[in-house]
């Protein structure tokens, strides 16, 4: 019997599976979007509650900042995409980051790329958010249902624009200028073995330019399911709320990952 080897060089494989038809192209170091609109809400929560949701090599202040973002990605190269993001401020190796807790979005390709390459904890779901359409009270509303709990929304938001502001440099989640920190984790296929990948990934994520409004906001977390973390980080102190329309965004991978 004659055996015929495959024609794809195995030592050079660096694409997502299936390798015969990768679901996405390996992204560049920096990805760009235009026409993005977002409502960004920041508040402080109880640090003791955060501790139950993060690895032991991360630390939090007593009242860390949580950022909730509803995002319409506009002219996305992956097609229509809406997302809800939950960040919480943490400290790793003495440096402050915005740690990605939970992300829900409605674009499958974006889930693949976000999870596999960037380490974002993305799950598929239904996101209802139209930043260009307000109700009769001039309120922009948003809600999302995650596939982890289809009984109802995991988060609902309302935002009423009050004061238009001049754009002043990039807008970041959490503390201005802090990078995002993702836990990229792939369990081993061997039962009981160490994970195949376990590392923290630095990501620089920001919104630039566009039309910026400051306003009043409200958040509700109807779901009490263990499968999402929104309701587990309640609002203790409101900090700020902004609406950003027609902005540009960049997501840049760091030059190194931190394995542990």
Secondary structure by P-SEA (a helix, b strand, c coil): cbbbbbcccccccccccccccccccccccbbbbcbbbbbbbbbcccaaaaaaccccccccccbbbbbbbbbcccccccccccbbbbbbbbbccccccccccccccccaaaaaaaccccccbbbbbbbbbbccccccccbbbbccccccccccccccbbbbbccccccccccccccccbbbbbbbbbbbccccccccbbbbbbbbbbccccbbbbbccccccccccccccccccccccccbbbbbccbbbbbbbccccccc
